[in-house]
Amino acid sequence: MTRRAFALSLMLVLATLAAAPASARPKPLGNAAAVLAALKSGTPVRAVFHYKDMKLTDDEGAVATAPDATGGMSLDAWEYFAAGVVGNPVGYVATSEAQLIRHPRHGYVLNYVKVSIDDNGKVKIVAQYVEPKTYEVKMNETFETEIADGKNIAGAFFFSGD
């Protein structure tokens, strides 16, 4: 390929990327109202979790050092419970996901993650390793943080878009 052909190809690729519609780029959702509005409108929502920026409580309820790990998930199946619907003082979105994984210590387990997003921006993530045949919980951790809004140091980031 000649230099000129390479330069033209590169310019075409860059122009295509620059012309991508803004709707194709993920849009940060900096509060619970924005997350709920996106979900209610049918817009895809994804979450990215920076666990090291969260409070971690282990199986026994002791506060532990959170790992320097990052995870993410789509909020495909979700429910919203307004304040007082199920005895809850604050409204919240609930979503969960389970994936079969092979853990180095526990073998094959279901990696179950439940996320609650309170109307006040607080986020709670329950992570469990569950034995797939007996449903025995092998690991149980709870992470707490807030929705990252660009001003706070928080571990839960939400985005809308395809």
C-alpha positions in Angstrom: 0.0 0.0 0.0 1.4 3.4 -0.9 1.7 6.1 1.6 -1.0 8.1 -0.1 -3.4 5.2 -0.1 -2.6 4.6 3.6 -3.2 8.2 4.4 -6.5 8.3 2.6 -7.6 5.1 4.3 -6.6 6.5 7.7 -8.5 9.7 7.0 -11.6 7.8 6.0 -11.5 5.7 9.2 -11.0 8.8 11.4 -13.8 10.7 9.6 -16.2 7.7 10.0 -15.4 7.6 13.8 -15.8 11.3 14.2 -19.1 11.3 12.3 -20.6 8.6 14.6 -23.8 9.8 16.0 -23.7 11.0 19.6 -26.4 8.5 20.4 -24.0 5.7 19.6 -21.6 6.9 22.4 -22.4 5.8 25.9 -23.9 8.7 28.0 -23.0 8.8 31.7 -26.0 8.7 34.0 -24.9 10.6 37.1 -27.9 10.1 39.4 -30.6 7.6 40.3 -33.3 9.6 38.5 -31.4 9.5 35.2 -30.8 5.7 35.6 -34.5 5.1 36.2 -35.6 7.4 33.4 -33.3 5.6 30.9 -34.6 2.2 32.1 -38.3 3.3 31.9 -37.7 4.6 28.3 -36.3 1.3 27.2 -32.8 2.7 26.7 -30.1 0.1 27.3 -28.3 0.8 30.6 -24.9 -0.6 31.6 -23.1 -0.5 34.9 -19.4 -0.5 35.6 -18.2 -1.1 39.1 -14.9 -0.1 40.6 -14.9 -2.2 43.7 -11.8 -0.6 45.3 -13.8 2.6 45.7 -16.5 0.9 47.7 -17.1 -0.3 51.3 -16.9 -4.1 51.5 -18.6 -6.1 54.1 -17.7 -9.8 54.2 -19.7 -12.9 55.2 -19.4 -12.2 58.9 -20.4 -8.5 58.6 -16.9 -7.3 59.1 -15.6 -4.4 57.0 -12.8 -5.6 54.8 -10.5 -4.0 52.2 -12.2 -4.1 48.8 -10.2 -5.7 46.0 -8.8 -3.6 43.1 -11.2 -5.2 40.6 -13.6 -3.8 38.1 -16.8 -5.5 36.8 -19.7 -4.6 34.6 -23.2 -5.7 33.6 -26.2 -4.8 31.6 -29.3 -3.9 33.5 -31.6 -6.1 31.3 -34.1 -7.4 33.8 -35.0 -4.9 36.5 -37.8 -3.7 38.8 -38.5 -0.4 40.4 -40.2 -0.3 43.9 -41.4 3.2 44.9 -41.0 4.1 48.6 -43.2 2.1 50.9 -44.2 -0.6 48.3 -42.5 -3.4 50.1 -41.8 -1.7 53.4 -38.9 0.2 51.9 -38.3 3.7 53.2 -36.7 4.8 49.9 -37.6 3.8 46.3 -35.1 1.6 44.5 -34.3 -0.2 41.3 -33.3 -3.9 41.7 -31.5 -6.0 39.1 -29.5 -9.2 39.2 -27.5 -11.6 37.1 -26.0 -15.0 37.5 -23.1 -16.5 35.4 -21.6 -19.9 35.7 -17.8 -19.5 36.3 -14.9 -21.7 37.2 -13.3 -20.3 40.3 -9.8 -21.4 41.2 -10.7 -22.4 44.8 -14.4 -23.2 44.6 -14.6 -24.9 41.2 -17.7 -24.3 39.1 -20.0 -21.9 40.9 -22.8 -19.5 39.9 -21.5 -15.9 40.3 -24.6 -14.2 41.5 -24.7 -10.4 41.6 -27.7 -8.3 42.8 -27.6 -4.6 42.5 -29.9 -2.1 44.3 -29.9 1.6 43.3 -31.7 3.7 45.8 -33.5 7.0 44.8 -31.0 8.9 46.9 -28.1 7.5 44.7 -26.8 4.9 47.1 -25.8 1.6 45.5 -25.6 -1.8 47.1 -24.1 -4.8 45.4 -24.4 -8.3 46.8 -22.0 -10.7 45.3 -22.2 -14.4 46.0 -20.7 -17.7 44.7 -23.4 -20.3 44.8 -22.9 -24.0 44.3 -25.0 -24.8 41.2 -26.5 -28.1 42.5 -27.2 -27.4 46.2 -27.3 -23.6 46.0 -25.0 -23.5 49.0 -23.4 -20.0 49.3 -19.6 -20.4 49.1 -18.8 -16.7 49.2 -21.0 -13.7 50.2 -19.8 -10.1 50.0 -21.7 -6.8 50.1 -20.3 -3.6 48.5 -21.7 -0.2 49.1 -21.1 3.0 47.3 -22.9 5.9 45.5 -23.5 6.6 41.9 -20.4 8.4 40.4 -21.5 11.9 39.3 -18.1 13.3 38.3 -17.8 15.2 41.6 -17.6 12.4 44.1 -15.3 9.4 44.6 -17.7 6.6 44.1 -17.5 3.1 42.6 -20.7 2.8 40.6 -20.9 4.2 37.0 -24.0 3.9 34.9 -24.3 4.6 31.1 -27.1 4.7 28.6 -26.9 4.0 24.9 -26.4 1.0 22.6 
